[in-house]
Amino acid sequence: MPNLTPSDFLAAAKRRHDRLIEIRRTLHMNPELAFEEYDTSALVQSVLGELGMEMRTGVAKTGVVGVLRGGAATDGSRCVALRGDMDALPIQEETGLPFASKNAGKMHACGHDSHTTMALGAAMVLTELREHLPGTVKFLLQPSEEKLPGGASVMVAEGALDGPKVDMVFGQHVAPRVAAGTVGFYPGTILASADEIYITIRGVGGHAALPQATVDPIVTACQLVVALQTVVSRTLDPFKPGVLTIGKIAGGTATNIIPDEVRLEGTLRAMDEEWRRAAHTRIEDTIRGICIANGAEYELNINLGYPALNNDPWATHFAQEAARELLGTGAVYDAAPMMGAEDFAYYLEKVPGTFWWIGAGTPEQGCNAGLHNPKFTINEDILPVGSALMAWVAYRYLTQAG
Ligand code: NI
């Protein structure tokens, strides 16, 4: 049985509410884009430094790995990792808040300022309770969740999960349309893979009134967009989700000209890795077939995005139960999967763990704009809640592993 109680964690986090708000607002006012999080990284390092934490810096360029060795750790005891992402988005903020972004065209519109703050809050709480920890806690403050190849993939490649080796990893994301302080879990594939598709159809341009002397890439492209609809509808189990959207089509200049080429761009979302790979082949086969039929040529680039995010069922049930202990049953809900993507998936390819939603919305106060929206904001009351939750889940896991 654990020596510490949920109220020890909640109290330790709530004592730091003002400090957490200060950190979050500093980050919010000074957003930095993917792999450029230098000031953010410096702030993270100074907070972890104040805690006397062992640190590895410059991981994935601006990432920081903090290591907290528990006072009750023994040889061979477990290591649990908590992740916070640090990057902002290229969006002009329109919240009008007194602590709105000072960097034109950049905004923490996905809540990563709060994720970083809550990971640091968990570090504060766990450092205070360090003597009771029967294992090691690692803090993964990573760059570039928003931009390929994803900070998490570089963190993993640069050994963030090694030395000491991580046994389990937890991460959280704010949900601005869900009531503040509630947390949602899903034991399985909760987010999709997201690949970018770039297609160029090359024909032979010419006079619109002399089609026999051309190879028309517009007709070819139109057939292709329709034919690609069968990739999902005819090759994927109807009980499994998948999306193929062509979001951009560009070609041609005038009513009386058949152009040389047409460009198409789209996204493929999948929950199943095997089908994802099969879909890539089917997409190319479809393009090739349509182009042969029309005498056109093509170029295809599939830019591999993040893999699907697979929450480990045991880790999810464990964290969900720990959340009930800390916050009460009424604050914990069952989340539904969605077709968004997150680079936390890369950690989960290496070690089991789970990624949960933390509600951050107070609609009556206007905290209800969606993620990536210029009016996005959060309810700051969640900062100690999310900090205590990460810390408690980590502590419970170390205690459980005993
Ligand atoms: Ni995000």
Residues whose N, C-alpha, C, O or C-beta is under 5 A from the ligand:
A	BS01	NI	C110
